Amino acid sequence: MAEDPVNVNEYQELARQALPKMYYDFYVGGAEDQYTLQENTEAFRRITFRPRILIDVSKISLSTTLLGYHVSAPIMIAPTARHNLAHPEGEVATARAAAACNVIMVYKRLDITARLVQRAETSGCKAVVLTVDVPRLGRREADIKNK
């Protein structure tokens, strides 16, 4: 792909080209019959942007309301795992990016997590997102095929 990607599918294609097949398959796959993956994909397809034409675009804002709170942009870092399959610094690099965006991301250390959550609460943060998907992975067909 000679030009910079302009949509999610083009980024996915870049990932397919850059990653070893088994790592790419891990990222794009789901567990069991991939039912939840298919449902999530369909849910995102139902989200559309409402076109607004012939309006003043001299001052554009991505701000919106999310879960009842004003946010500067509807962008979040989801809690996921196995980042090291795509980059040698793995979750550490993602945590750095999260910190640069004023988002907390914690990995493993519960004492540090507790202090960070307390700091976030004191700073006015309104939500904590938690993932519990790594201790035991689901039966992933691509992983079975890739051995």
Buried (B, 14 or more C-beta within 10 A) or exposed (E): EEEEEEEEEEEBEEBEEEBEEEBBBBBBBBBEEBEEBEEEEEEEEEEEEEEEEEEEEEEEEEEEEBEEEEBEEEEEBEBEBBBBBBEEEBBBBBBEEBEEEEBBBBBEEEEEBEEBBEEBEEEEBEEEEEEEEEEEEEEBBBBEEBE
